[in-house]
Amino acid sequence: MRLDWKRRDFLKKTSAAAMATMGMGAPLGGLLSSCQSGTNIPSTADSVILLYMAGGMAHTETFDPKKYTPFRKGMESKEVLSTFPGVPTALDGIEFSEGLENIGKIIDRGTLIRSYVAADLGHILHTRHQYHWHTCYEPPQSVLVPHIGSWIAKELGPLNPVIPPFININQRFTVGEGEELKAFHSAGFLGSEYGPFLIPDPTAGLDSVRPPVGMSSKRFEARNELYEKLVQESAMGEFGSDYQKESLKRSMEQAYALLNSPEAKAFDFSQEPKEKYDIYNTGRFGLGCLMAKRLVDQGARFISVTTEYEPFVGWDTHENGHTRLVDMKKMIDNPIAQLVKDLDESGRLDRTMIIVASEFSRDMLTEGRPGAQVKDQVEVPDIIEDLKNYGMHRHFTDGCSILMFGGGIKRGHVYGKTADERPCKSIEKPIKIDSIHQTIYHALGIDPETNYEIEKRPFYTTPDGHGVAEMELFA
């Protein structure tokens, strides 16, 4: 069917908008030379699964519980450090918060970090801290900064040529702060072929690799050919360099190859045994963990599974902190534990690094951190009369928990410590995001000096290349 000129013009503009959204609406002329130190780093991991607790997971309510104070009307808010009792884990003397018993049973297969410190970015906004966590750079930046998954995709490429090297599961962009979320779900200057293959809903996973309902394969192929032609037409030149256009073309070819490959079965949950499926099936996050396992089996390089950030939903507990976390723990406890067990039992955990993290923690009283407190965003009464005020509702950046499993990471190790009394801040071995990122890169064998010349200056995987891997975390 011949397109009329108005429709063709619309498609061109739509394609250009898509390019800009994916980090291709230049002022950049394209990717320049890559520089490395030449250091040969033996890798301990081939794949990474990032399980992201979007919205601010309180450390004192999850993996670093403090003194438990049960709810009672008339209690003082300053009494409350943890609203759940601690429960034993597989490590002697280490407790997790009630509701995370299954993860506690497998923590002897990984490392518990109790001293992650988030950055001071002024007035706390979740998407600013999430941008910082995922890119290692504080916003705003003068260039389009790649996500850590994009750096890994660029430096190592796919393990399996038909599986996209960077897959993002569960985050939609139709929710609040969608444009801010898009800002770090990007390969930036590296090019679209290294950007995330987006799966907003794992329950509809096969739809991500199928033509739209009602579209014949012949029509789908024709549309794909038209889109490739539009990318190459001269009218697109103003929106991106030849490098960026070629990168977009390769990303389209990658998706098309997956569509026609046997590996597409990774998206088909009907092939999973029912008893295993039922363990993972706690909702979209749990099934995202199941999809991550299936994709690693097929040779995925980097997978992010998020509980999804949506303002005032999930871990973003501005009120009803205690009751909200009862449900959040049910969502994550079985799937995370089962993912670790399944990969361990299959032998894949040795070369697959799993990370459980959040942008920052929460506290009843402190907004920000001691010495760098910021404007309160939540009113917390001095005397608690209502259950909705019982919980960790303010943003706390000075003590957060991270779990790491596999990929050369120590088993049964605890790193760092937070104070037992408020403020429950990091008091031993504080670790920041540049060290976390460089630790991941080190496991994958990526040179710490890796950088590209952008706007006539080197741009490193961590700011100015100063990130240092924390070697104590490795076995």
C-alpha positions in Angstrom: 0.0 0.0 0.0 1.4 3.4 -1.0 1.7 6.0 1.8 0.4 9.4 1.2 2.9 12.3 1.9 1.2 13.3 5.2 1.5 9.9 6.6 5.1 9.5 5.4 5.9 12.8 7.0 4.3 11.7 10.3 6.3 8.5 10.3 9.5 10.4 9.7 8.8 12.7 12.7 7.7 9.8 14.8 11.0 7.9 14.1 13.0 11.0 14.8 11.2 11.4 18.1 12.0 7.8 19.0 15.6 8.4 18.2 15.7 11.4 20.5 14.0 9.5 23.3 16.7 6.8 23.0 19.4 9.3 23.4 20.0 9.9 19.7 18.8 13.5 19.3 22.3 14.8 19.1 24.2 17.6 19.7 26.7 14.8 19.7 28.4 14.0 16.4 28.8 10.4 17.3 30.9 8.0 19.4 34.6 8.6 19.2 37.6 6.5 20.2 37.6 4.1 23.1 40.5 4.1 25.5 41.6 1.4 28.0 44.7 0.9 30.2 45.4 -2.5 28.6 45.1 -4.2 31.9 43.9 -7.8 31.5 41.3 -8.4 34.2 40.2 -12.1 34.5 36.4 -12.1 34.7 34.5 -13.9 37.4 31.1 -13.3 35.8 29.5 -13.5 32.4 26.0 -12.1 33.2 24.4 -9.7 35.6 20.8 -9.6 37.0 19.9 -6.4 38.8 16.8 -6.7 41.1 15.9 -3.1 41.8 13.6 -2.2 44.7 12.4 1.1 43.2 11.1 3.8 45.6 13.4 3.5 48.6 13.6 0.2 50.6 14.1 0.9 54.3 17.2 -1.0 55.5 15.8 -1.2 59.1 12.7 -3.0 57.8 14.4 -5.4 55.5 18.1 -6.6 55.7 19.3 -4.6 58.7 16.7 -4.7 61.4 17.1 -2.7 64.6 15.1 -2.8 67.9 11.5 -3.8 67.2 8.8 -1.6 68.6 5.3 -2.9 68.1 2.5 -0.5 67.3 0.4 1.0 70.0 -1.7 4.1 70.1 0.0 7.0 71.8 3.6 5.8 71.1 6.3 8.4 70.4 7.6 8.3 66.8 11.2 8.7 68.0 10.8 5.2 69.7 10.4 3.5 66.3 13.5 2.0 64.6 11.9 -1.2 63.1 8.3 -2.1 62.8 9.0 -5.8 62.3 10.8 -8.2 64.5 14.1 -9.7 63.4 14.2 -13.4 62.2 17.2 -15.7 62.0 19.0 -16.2 58.7 21.4 -18.9 57.5 24.3 -16.8 58.9 24.9 -17.0 62.7 24.1 -13.8 64.5 22.6 -12.1 61.4 18.9 -11.4 61.3 16.6 -10.1 58.6 13.3 -8.4 59.0 10.2 -10.6 59.4 8.7 -11.5 56.1 12.1 -12.1 54.4 12.6 -15.6 55.8 13.2 -17.2 52.4 15.9 -14.8 51.4 17.4 -15.2 54.8 17.7 -19.0 54.2 19.9 -18.4 51.1 22.0 -15.4 52.3 24.9 -17.9 53.0 25.2 -18.1 49.2 26.0 -14.4 48.9 27.2 -11.1 50.5 25.2 -8.7 52.6 26.3 -5.1 52.3 25.0 -3.0 55.1 26.8 0.3 54.5 25.8 1.7 51.1 25.7 5.5 51.2 23.6 7.3 48.6 24.7 10.7 47.3 23.6 14.1 48.6 21.6 15.5 45.6 19.8 18.3 47.4 16.0 18.1 47.6 15.3 14.4 47.3 13.6 13.2 44.2 13.5 9.5 43.5 14.2 9.7 39.8 17.3 11.8 40.4 18.7 9.2 42.8 17.7 6.4 40.5 19.4 8.1 37.6 22.5 8.3 39.8 22.3 4.7 40.8 21.9 3.4 37.3 24.4 5.6 35.5 26.9 6.5 38.3 26.5 10.2 37.3 24.7 12.9 39.1 22.0 14.7 37.0 21.9 16.9 35.1 24.8 16.1 32.6 25.8 17.8 29.4 25.9 14.5 27.5 23.4 11.6 27.3 24.8 9.2 29.9 24.6 5.4 29.4 22.9 3.1 31.8 25.3 0.5 33.4 23.6 -2.2 31.4 24.5 -0.2 28.2 28.1 0.1 29.2 28.2 -3.7 29.7 26.4 -4.3 26.4 28.9 -2.1 24.5 32.1 -3.5 26.1 31.2 -7.2 26.1 28.4 -7.6 23.5 25.8 -10.3 23.7 26.6 -13.8 25.0 24.1 -15.1 22.5 23.8 -13.1 19.3 20.0 -13.3 19.2 19.4 -12.3 22.8 19.6 -8.5 23.3 22.6 -7.8 25.6 20.5 -5.5 27.8 17.0 -6.4 28.8 14.8 -4.3 31.2 11.8 -5.9 32.8 8.8 -4.3 34.5 9.3 -0.5 34.3 6.5 1.3 32.4 6.9 4.9 31.3 3.1 5.7 31.4 3.3 6.2 35.2 4.3 9.3 37.1 7.7 10.8 36.2 7.8 8.8 33.1 10.0 11.2 31.2 12.5 11.3 34.1 12.6 7.5 34.1 13.4 7.5 30.4 16.4 9.7 31.0 18.4 6.8 32.5 16.8 3.9 30.6 19.1 4.8 27.7 22.4 3.9 26.0 23.0 7.6 25.6 26.0 8.4 23.3 26.8 4.6 23.0 23.9 4.1 20.5 20.5 2.4 20.5 21.8 -1.1 19.9 23.1 -1.0 23.4 20.0 0.4 24.9 17.4 -1.7 26.9 15.1 -4.2 25.2 12.0 -3.2 27.2 9.5 -5.7 28.6 7.0 -3.6 30.6 5.0 -6.7 31.6 6.5 -10.2 31.8 3.1 -11.8 31.7 2.9 -10.5 28.2 6.5 -11.4 27.4 5.9 -13.2 24.1 4.1 -10.1 22.8 7.5 -8.4 23.0 8.8 -10.7 20.4 5.8 -11.2 18.2 4.2 -8.9 15.5 1.1 -7.0 16.8 -2.1 -9.0 17.0 -3.8 -9.2 13.6 -0.6 -8.4 11.6 0.6 -11.0 9.2 4.3 -11.8 9.1 4.5 -10.5 5.5 3.1 -7.1 6.6 5.4 -7.1 9.6 8.4 -7.6 7.4 7.3 -4.8 5.1 6.9 -2.5 8.0 10.3 -3.4 9.3 11.8 -2.7 5.8 10.0 0.7 5.7 11.3 1.7 9.1 14.9 0.8 8.1 14.5 3.0 5.0 13.2 5.9 7.1 16.2 5.7 9.4 18.5 6.0 6.4 16.7 8.7 4.5 18.4 12.1 4.4 15.6 13.8 6.3 16.8 11.9 9.3 20.3 13.4 9.2 19.5 16.4 11.4 18.6 14.1 14.2 21.7 11.9 14.5 25.1 11.0 13.2 25.8 8.1 10.8 27.0 6.2 13.8 23.8 6.7 15.7 21.6 5.8 12.7 23.6 2.6 12.1 23.3 1.8 15.8 19.5 2.1 15.6 19.4 -0.1 12.5 21.4 -2.8 14.2 19.1 -2.6 17.3 16.1 -3.2 14.9 17.9 -6.2 13.3 18.7 -7.6 16.8 15.0 -7.5 17.7 14.0 -9.0 14.4 16.5 -11.9 14.8 15.1 -12.7 18.3 11.6 -12.8 16.9 12.5 -15.6 14.5 14.8 -17.6 16.9 14.3 -20.7 19.0 15.5 -18.6 22.0 12.1 -16.7 22.0 10.9 -19.6 24.1 12.5 -17.9 27.1 9.4 -15.6 27.1 7.0 -18.5 27.2 6.1 -19.3 30.8 3.9 -22.2 29.7 7.1 -24.2 29.3 7.9 -23.8 33.0 6.9 -26.5 35.5 3.7 -25.4 37.3 5.2 -25.9 40.8 8.1 -23.7 39.9 5.9 -21.1 38.2 3.7 -20.9 41.3 6.7 -20.1 43.5 7.7 -17.1 41.3 4.1 -16.0 40.6 3.8 -13.2 43.2 2.9 -10.6 40.5 4.9 -8.9 37.8 8.1 -8.7 39.8 8.1 -12.3 40.7 7.5 -13.3 37.1 10.2 -10.9 36.0 12.6 -12.9 38.2 11.4 -16.1 36.5 11.9 -14.5 33.1 15.4 -13.4 34.1 16.3 -17.0 35.0 15.0 -18.2 31.7 16.8 -15.5 29.8 20.1 -16.3 31.5 19.6 -19.9 30.5 19.5 -18.6 26.9 22.6 -16.4 27.2 21.4 -13.0 28.3 24.2 -10.6 29.3 22.5 -7.9 31.6 18.9 -8.0 32.9 17.2 -5.5 35.1 14.0 -6.5 36.9 12.4 -3.7 38.9 9.5 -3.6 41.4 8.7 -0.5 39.2 8.9 3.0 40.4 5.5 4.8 40.5 5.2 7.8 42.9 3.6 6.9 46.3 3.3 3.2 45.3 5.4 0.2 46.3 8.5 1.0 48.3 7.7 4.8 48.0 6.1 4.7 51.5 5.1 8.2 52.4 2.4 6.7 54.6 1.2 3.2 55.7 4.9 2.1 55.8 4.4 -0.9 57.9 1.3 -2.3 56.2 2.7 -1.5 52.7 5.9 -3.5 53.4 3.9 -6.6 54.4 2.8 -6.8 50.8 6.1 -5.7 49.3 7.9 -8.5 51.2 5.4 -11.1 49.9 6.2 -9.8 46.4 10.0 -10.3 46.6 10.8 -13.0 49.2 10.0 -16.2 47.3 11.1 -15.0 43.8 14.5 -13.7 44.9 15.3 -16.7 47.0 14.1 -19.1 44.2 16.1 -17.3 41.6 19.3 -17.7 43.6 18.6 -21.4 44.3 17.7 -22.2 40.7 20.8 -20.6 39.3 23.0 -22.2 42.0 21.5 -25.6 41.4 22.0 -25.3 37.6 25.6 -24.2 38.1 25.0 -20.8 36.5 25.3 -18.7 39.7 29.1 -19.1 39.6 29.1 -16.9 36.5 25.9 -14.8 37.1 26.0 -11.9 39.5 22.7 -11.1 41.2 22.3 -7.7 42.9 19.4 -6.5 45.1 19.4 -2.8 45.6 17.4 0.4 46.0 18.2 4.1 45.5 18.2 4.9 49.2 16.7 3.9 52.5 14.0 5.3 54.8 13.6 6.5 58.4 10.9 7.6 60.7 12.5 11.0 61.5 15.5 11.9 59.3 15.1 13.3 55.8 18.4 13.0 54.0 21.2 12.2 56.4 22.7 13.7 59.6 24.7 16.8 58.6 23.0 17.1 55.2 19.3 17.0 56.1 17.0 18.5 53.5 13.4 19.8 53.6 10.9 17.3 55.0 8.5 15.9 52.5 6.4 13.9 54.9 4.7 15.1 58.1 5.4 12.7 60.9 3.5 13.3 64.2 5.4 13.2 67.4 2.7 11.0 68.9 1.4 8.1 66.7 -2.3 7.4 67.1 -3.0 5.9 63.6 -1.5 2.8 62.0 -0.9 4.8 58.8 1.8 6.8 60.6 3.6 3.7 61.8 6.5 3.0 59.4 9.5 4.5 57.7 8.2 7.4 55.7 11.1 9.8 55.2 14.0 9.4 52.8 17.3 8.3 54.4 20.5 8.3 52.4 23.2 7.4 55.0 22.7 3.7 55.5 21.3 1.3 52.9 21.5 -2.5 52.3 22.5 -4.3 49.1 22.6 -8.0 48.5 25.1 -9.6 46.0 25.2 -13.2 44.9 27.3 -15.2 42.4 29.8 -14.0 39.8 32.8 -14.4 42.1 31.2 -12.7 45.1 31.9 -14.2 48.5 29.5 -16.6 50.1 28.2 -16.0 53.7 29.9 -12.6 54.0 28.7 -9.4 55.7 30.3 -6.1 54.6 29.9 -2.9 56.6 27.7 -1.9 59.6 25.2 0.7 60.6 24.5 2.2 64.0 22.0 0.4 66.2 20.5 3.6 67.4 19.1 6.5 65.4 20.4 7.8 63.2 21.0 4.2 61.9 23.8 5.4 59.6 26.8 3.7 58.1 29.6 3.5 60.7 31.9 0.9 59.2 33.1 0.6 55.6 30.8 3.0 53.9 30.6 2.3 50.2 29.3 4.5 47.4 27.9 4.0 43.9 31.1 4.4 42.0 32.6 1.5 43.9 29.5 -0.6 43.4 29.7 0.0 39.6 33.4 -0.6 39.4 33.0 -3.9 41.4 30.5 -5.1 38.8 32.7 -4.1 35.9 35.7 -5.8 37.6 33.7 -9.0 37.9 33.0 -8.8 34.2 36.6 -8.1 33.3 35.9 -4.6 32.0 39.0 -2.3 32.3 38.5 0.5 34.9 40.1 3.0 32.5 37.4 2.4 29.8 36.3 5.7 28.4 35.1 7.4 25.2 36.0 10.8 23.9 32.8 12.8 23.9 32.7 16.6 23.4 36.5 16.5 23.2 36.9 15.0 26.7 37.1 11.5 28.1 33.9 10.0 29.5 34.5 7.1 31.9 32.3 4.3 33.2 32.5 6.1 36.6 33.0 9.9 37.0 36.5 10.8 36.0 37.4 7.2 36.2 37.8 7.4 40.0 35.6 4.4 40.9 37.5 1.6 42.6 36.3 -2.0 42.8 35.8 -3.3 46.4 38.0 -6.4 46.3 36.9 -7.5 49.8 33.6 -8.5 48.2 35.3 -11.1 46.0 36.0 -14.7 47.0 
